[in-house]
Amino acid sequence: MVPPSEEYNNDSRLCAAYDLEVKYLTDIFNIILNVILGLLVLTVLVVAHEFGHFLVGRKCGIKVLEFSAGFGPKVISKIKNGIRYSLRALPLGGFVSFLGEDEDIPDDPAAFNNRPKWQRLVTLLAGPLANILVALVLTIGVLTIFGDATPVVYKVDSGSNAEAAGLMPGDRIVEVNGKRIDFSMEFSSSVLLAGDDFVDIGVERDGSTIRKTVALSEKADGYKYMGISIVNERRQFGFFEAIGLSFKWMYLIIEQTFVSLGRIIFAGKGAADMAGPIGISTLVGNAVRTGPEIFMRIAALISISLGIMNLLPFPALDGGRVVLLGVEAVRKKPLPRDKEGYINFAGLIILFGLMIFVTYNDIVRLISGG
């Protein structure tokens, strides 16, 4: 006969193992669900980008062969007005295919490469512009419906530069180096971009604006800090005020994007933190399930990032193709098609290698729980 205490221990171990298995399966399900939701949102943003190319290309008289949401096998396909519209099985973005985009068709004026340079230019720029417009609409919606956070000092570290300068908990930060602060992220970027070892801070305290000069210290990762913790207090905006501030919000995002790129390219800092499709999809999936405000913010951030990244003068990206168009304008004739193909292929190889690197980072972070 098994002693009651041993039988109880066996039952406890079985329950613990069962709970662990359920938690493990739940975690896997949540990761998969987040990735799927994120990929769907990313696909919508990429399709918006491609729709920009599609719409302007058609207006410029360029013949469209296919407009597709997704890649891989066709799930739904319909031809209308000579254009194939497709929904494909893999939600990994989308594409628009123009006649004569990758080959010479000299006898067809509707071919992409036979159109005037200005029409090709605006068609190339229309994709990034579409992403920026999507981000603008989302940002106006966020600021109008939910408002945004303004930075308030929550804690001043003992012995810190901020304490020495006289900053106090409850101070509302309204200026950095004479620049008005409307958003919490604006404060962070202003300190990050401060070129000196000191920063002038304007704070509201007891109804008055007080200005303090605070020395900055640098962390091992290269970021600057002054020794304060910030709490975000909600501020509401009217519709027309939100329209104006949305441009400022987007400018801040673009500014921070280029700062981050510069740190990666020139200082080698932050490369390990770069997120790929899995990481971004997980982030977006979490945002979808968190609520509409966080989702709209993340979607706007990713949309504007897609637009800006595609404008970079790198082969295979829209910006790289704009550069080749500029070379064509200077030479008074296009590059030989094979040379242009080699340039774009080299760019694709580098981008593919970068994709492998960031995807590896994503997987490592998922496994480690980071």
N, C-alpha and C positions, 0 to 999 in steps of 0.2 A: 504493500500500500504506500502511495506517495504522500509524504508529510504535507499538511496544508500550506505551510510556509513556502515549500519548494514549488508546489502547484501554483501558488500566488505569484511567485517570482517568474515562473514560465509564462503565465498569462500576461504579466506586466511587460516582459520582453517581447511577446508577440504583439501586444498593443503598441508598444514603442516602435517596433519594426513596421507595423501597418501604418502608423501615423507618419513615419519617415517616408514610406513609399508613396502615400497620398500626397504629402508635401512635395516630393520630388516630381511626381506626375503633374501636380498643379503648376509647379514652377515651369516645367517644360511646356505645358499647354499655354500658360501666360506668355512665354517667350514667343512661341509660334504664332499666337493670336496677335501679339504686338507687331511682329514682323509682317504678317499678312496685312493688317490694318495700315501699317506704315507704308508698305509697298503700294497699296491702293492709293493712298494720298499722294505719294511721290509720283505715281503714274499720272494722276490728275494734273499735277503741277507741270510735269514734262509735256503732257498733251497740250496744256495751255501754251507752253513755249512753242511747240510745233504748230499749233493753230495760228500763232502770230506769223510764222513763216508762211503758212498756207494761205491765210487771208490776204496778206500784202502781196505775196507772189502772184496770186490770181488777179488781184487788182492791177498788177504790172504786166499782165498778159503772159505770164509764164505758165506753161501747161503742167498741171499736176497729174501724176500717174496714180499715186496712192496716198491716202491719209489713214494712218493706223494708230489705234490705241493698243499698246502692248506689243510683244514680240512673239515669235514662234508660230505654231500652227494657227490657221485662221479658225475662229469659232463662228463668227458671223462676217459675211462679206457681201457687199452690194455695190454695183456699179451705177452711178448716176451722173449724167452729163459728161461721160467719158472719164470720170474719176472713180477709182475703187476706194470705198470706205470699208475699213476692216476693224474688227475687234479680235485680238489674238489672245492666245492662251496664257502667256506669261505677263503678269502685271509689272513689267520692268521699265516702263516708260512708254515711248511711242516714236513715230517718225513720220515725216512727209517726204515723198519722193517726187522730184521734179524731172521733167524730160531734159536730157542733155546736161544734167548736173555733173556727171562723172565721165561723160564721153562727148566727143565732138559730133554734132549733127548739123553740119554747115547749111543744109538746105531748109531748115525749119526755123522761122523767126520766133516761134514760141518756146524754143529750147532755152534753158537757163543761161547758158554761156553765150547765147546770141542776143540777149537783151542788153540795153544800154547799161553802162557801169553803175549809174545812179540807181537804176531799178534793182540791180543785183545787190547793191549796198543796202538799200532800205529793206529789202527782203531778208538779208542776213541779220540786220539789226532788229527786225520785228520780233524775233523769238525772245531775246533778252528783254526787250521793251514790254512784251506781254507778261513776262514774269514780274517785272517791276510794277506794272499796273495791277496785277493780282495782289501783290504785296501791299500796294497803296490802298486798295479797297478793303482788304482785311484789317489793315492798321487803322483806317478811319472807323471801321466797325468796332474794333477793340476800344479805341479811345472814347467813342461816343457811348457805347453800351456799358463798358466796364470801368473806364477811366484808366489811370496809371498811377504808379507809385512815385512819391517824392522822398528823397533821402533825409532821414532824421537820425541824429547821433543817439544810439542806444547805450553804448558803453565806451568809456575812454580807458585804455589800458594804463595801469599804474606805471609811472616812470617813462611813459612814451613821449614822443615828440608832440603829439596832440595835447597831452596834459600840460606839457611845458608851455605850449602856445596859448592855453586857456580855453580850449574847447570843452564843452560840458554836455552831459546827457540831456536830451531834449532840444538841442540846437537843430533847427531846420536849415539844411544846406541849400543856399539859393544862388551862390556864385562860386566859380573857380577861376582864378586869374582874370577877373572881370567879365567872365562869360556866364550868362544866365543859365541856371540849371532847372530844367523842367522834368527830367526823368532820373530815376536812380541810376540807370545804366550810363547816363550821361556823366554823372559824377565819377563813376569808375573809369570811364574812358578818358576823362579830362585829367585825372591823376596819372593814369597810365601813360598818356602822351606828354605829360609835363617834362619839358626838356631840362629844367633846372633841378637843383637839389632842394628847392623851396617852392611852396605853392601858397598863393593867397586865397584864403577861404572866406566867403561871406556867409554869415549865418543869421537867421532870424531868432531873436531871443527876447521874450517879454515885449513883443510888438515893435522892436527896433532891429535894424540891421547892423551887425557888428562884423568887422573884418579882422581876420587873424592871419599871420604868416606862419606856416607850419613847415618844419624841415621834413624831408622825405628820406626814408631808409630803403634799401634794396634787398629783397629776399634772394635766396639762392637761385630761384627760377627766373630772376630778372625783373620781376614785378615790383613796383614801388608801393610802400604803405606808410601810414602815419600813426597807426596805433589806435584806430577807432573801429567799433562795430556799428553797422548801420541797420536800422529797421525801416521798412518801407511803409509809408502812410498813404492811403488811397486819396486820389484827387480826381474829381469828375470834370469832364470837358463838355462844352456845347458842341453842336455839330460843326459849325463853321470854324471854331477854334481847333477842333480835332482835325479838320482838313489841313490847316496850316501846320499844326504840330506833327502830323503824319509825315510830312516831307522831312522835318527835322529828325524824327525817329529813324526814317530810312537812311538819311545821311549818316547818322551815328552808326547804324549797322554796316553800311558800306565802309566807313572809316575804320571800324574795328576789324572788318574782314581783311582790309589791306594791311593793317598793323599786324594781324596774326600771320598773314602770308609772309610779310617781311621778316618776322621773327623766325619763321620756319626756314625760309630760303637763305637769309643772310646770317642768322644766329644759330640755326639748327635747334631752336627751342620749340617744343610743342608738337614735333612731328609724331611722337608716340601717342599723342592724344587725338590725332586726326581720326575722324569717324568715316566709315565707308557706308555702303548701302544697308548693311545689316544694322550697324549702329544707329544710323539716321532713322531707319524704319522702326527700330525698337523705341527710339525717342518719340517719334511721331505717334506710334501705336499707344504708348503710355499717355501721351497728351490727349489723344482721342478719348481715352477712357477716363481721363482726369476731369475733363469738362470743356465747355466751348471756349472759354477765355484762353486757357493754356494752349488748346489746339490751334486757335486762330493766330496766336502769337508765334507758335512754332512754325505753322504753315507759312506765315508771312516771312519769317526769318529764312526759311529754306527757299522760298520762292525768290526772294531778292538775292540770295546767295547763288542760286542757279543762274539768274540773269547776269550777275557780275562775273561769275566764274567763266561763263561762256563768252564774255567779252575780252577775256585775257588773250593777248596776241600769241597764242600757242597753236601749233599745227593741229588740224582736225576740229578745233573749236571754232565757233562763229568769229571770234576775234582774230584767229589765225587766218581764216579765209578772207576777212576784211583786209588784213595785211597783204595777202597775195593779190587782192584786187587793187591795192595801192601800188604794188610792184608793176602790175599790168598797166596802170595809168602812167607810171613813170617811163616804162619801156615802150609805150605806145602799141604794145601787142601783148597777148597773153603768154604766160609761161607754157612751154611744151607740156601737153597733158601728162606724159609719163613722169616728168620731173615734179609736177604738182602732186601727182599720185604718190611718188616716193616720199615727198615732204609730209603729206597727210598720213601716210602709212607709218612713218617714223613717229609722228605724234601719237597715233593710236597705240603703238607698241609701248611708248612711255606711259601713256594714260592707263593702259592695261596693267603694266607693272605696278603703277601707283595703286590701282584698284586692288590688286592682290595684296599689297602691303597693308592697306587700310582695312581690308576684309579680314586679314590675319589678326590685326589689332582688335577688330570687333569680336572675333571668335574668342580670343584670349580673354577679353574683358567679360564676355558672357560666361565663360567657364569659371573664371576667378571670382565672378560676382561683382566686378569693378564697374 
